[in-house]
Amino acid sequence: MRTTPSEGHRARPLAILVNGSSSSGKSTLCRALHDRLTDLADGDPQAVFTRVAFDDLGVLIPDKLFPISFARLQGADLNRLSSRVPFDGRASWEYMDESHTEGKHGGSPRIRVVFNSHGQRVLKGLQRSWGAHLQLGTHLIIDHFIQDAEWYEDLMEVLRESDARLFSVGVHCSLTELERRESYRADGKLEGRPLGLARRSDELCHAHPLVYDVTVQTDTESTAQSVDRIIAALKSGWGQVLHFAT
């Protein structure tokens, strides 16, 4: 999939794939990166980016299909839910305890997201919609949490079919800081997370054969510093394609 910026007369769209575990700071980073790229594009319609995210599932899936555990975290009315008991197949996703599964961190709790057939279709459709944007020539920042091999393989197929250029960013964070942030986010809002998702997803989301162009460490550098390093790498490799001054 890798190509040089000089190939071809008409530049193909660029997909900036930002991957990291839950609570690693991906969304904060992606928002800041999007803001900076928008400034650099200066209104040029051929250089602007659109930001899409795994978390867009929260808008696509009705709240009545949320799992009981998540609705309880939000303080929502459980009587509105389609699900009667956890793992009855009615919720579009559930949080599965994998505390006894092997992984680099081990320990408990360690929670994994699992989708029912409806949730799986929505996720696949969401990823394929990103490919449609790319095929139309839109540059994307993809804020992702690539937990499973199936998600990764489907996304790579989407990117190949779109003929987009890929620039990948790995977001890393210490386990101590991940769990501190996760605990702070368990605040009853949509952004809340069940304890254990950060620990387990950190074991999973970087286990795919994805070679990162840039990695950032969000517990030791500021968001602005991470964005600066990403922009520097983009300018070095893709500045001409994106109409950036190099």
Residue pairs with C-beta under 8 A, 6 or more apart in sequence:
1 159
1 160
1 165
1 166
2 166
3 12
3 165
5 11
5 237
5 238
5 239
5 240
5 241
6 240
11 46
11 241
11 242
12 163
12 164
12 165
13 134
13 137
13 138
13 139
13 140
13 162
13 164
13 165
14 139
14 140
14 164
14 165
14 166
14 167
14 238
14 241
14 242
15 130
15 134
15 139
15 140
15 142
15 159
15 162
15 164
15 165
15 166
15 167
16 33
16 49
16 139
16 140
16 141
16 142
16 167
16 168
16 169
16 230
16 234
17 142
17 144
17 155
17 159
17 166
17 167
17 168
17 169
17 210
18 26
18 29
18 30
18 33
18 141
18 142
18 143
18 144
18 168
18 169
18 171
19 26
19 144
19 145
19 146
19 168
19 169
19 170
19 171
19 205
19 206
19 210
19 212
20 26
20 145
20 170
20 171
20 172
20 173
20 205
20 206
20 218
21 145
21 171
21 173
21 178
21 198
21 201
21 202
21 204
21 205
21 206
22 145
22 178
22 182
22 193
22 197
22 198
22 201
22 202
23 173
23 178
23 179
23 181
23 182
23 185
23 193
23 197
23 198
24 171
24 172
24 173
24 178
24 198
24 202
24 218
25 171
25 173
25 181
25 218
25 223
26 143
26 144
26 145
26 171
27 53
27 55
27 143
28 223
29 171
29 216
29 218
29 223
29 226
29 227
30 51
30 53
30 141
30 143
31 51
32 223
32 224
32 226
32 227
33 141
33 227
33 230
33 231
34 49
34 51
34 141
36 227
36 231
37 48
37 49
37 141
37 231
38 48
38 49
40 47
40 231
40 242
40 244
41 47
41 48
41 49
41 242
41 243
44 243
46 137
46 243
47 139
47 242
47 243
47 244
48 139
49 138
49 139
49 140
49 141
50 133
50 138
50 139
50 140
50 141
51 140
51 141
51 143
52 129
52 130
52 133
52 140
52 141
52 142
52 143
53 142
53 143
53 144
54 123
54 126
54 143
54 144
54 145
55 143
55 145
56 126
57 119
57 122
57 123
57 126
58 190
60 122
60 126
61 92
61 93
61 118
61 119
61 122
63 71
63 76
63 80
64 80
64 81
64 82
65 81
65 82
65 83
65 90
65 91
65 92
65 118
66 74
66 76
66 81
66 91
66 92
67 83
67 86
67 91
67 92
67 93
67 94
67 95
68 78
68 81
68 83
68 85
68 86
68 91
69 86
69 94
69 95
69 194
70 95
70 192
70 194
71 77
71 78
71 80
71 81
72 78
73 186
73 188
73 192
73 194
74 188
74 189
74 190
74 192
75 188
81 90
81 91
82 90
82 91
83 90
83 91
84 90
86 94
87 94
89 116
90 116
91 116
92 115
92 116
92 118
92 119
92 122
93 113
93 114
93 115
93 116
93 119
94 113
94 114
94 116
95 111
95 112
95 113
95 114
95 194
95 196
95 197
96 111
96 112
96 113
96 114
97 109
97 110
97 111
97 196
98 110
98 111
98 112
98 200
99 107
99 108
99 109
99 110
99 196
101 110
101 200
103 110
103 200
103 203
103 204
104 202
104 203
105 175
105 199
105 200
105 202
105 203
107 199
108 196
109 194
109 195
109 196
109 199
110 196
110 199
110 200
110 203
111 194
111 195
111 196
111 197
111 199
111 200
112 147
112 197
112 200
112 201
112 204
113 147
113 197
113 201
115 122
115 123
123 151
124 154
127 151
127 154
127 155
127 158
128 158
130 140
130 142
130 158
130 162
131 158
131 159
131 161
131 162
131 164
132 162
133 140
134 140
134 159
134 162
134 163
134 164
135 161
135 162
135 163
139 242
140 164
144 155
145 201
145 205
146 152
146 155
146 205
146 208
146 210
147 201
147 204
147 205
148 204
149 208
152 208
152 210
159 166
165 238
165 241
167 213
167 214
167 233
167 234
167 237
167 238
168 210
168 211
168 212
168 213
168 214
169 212
169 213
169 214
169 215
169 216
169 230
170 206
170 210
170 212
170 214
170 215
170 216
171 215
171 216
171 218
172 206
172 215
172 216
172 217
172 218
173 181
173 202
173 217
173 218
173 219
174 219
175 198
175 199
175 202
176 219
177 218
177 219
178 198
178 199
178 202
179 195
179 198
179 199
181 198
182 193
182 195
182 197
182 198
183 195
185 191
185 192
185 193
186 192
186 193
186 194
186 195
213 233
213 237
214 229
214 230
214 233
216 226
216 229
216 230
218 226
234 242
234 244
235 244
235 245
235 246
236 246
238 244
239 245
239 246
240 246
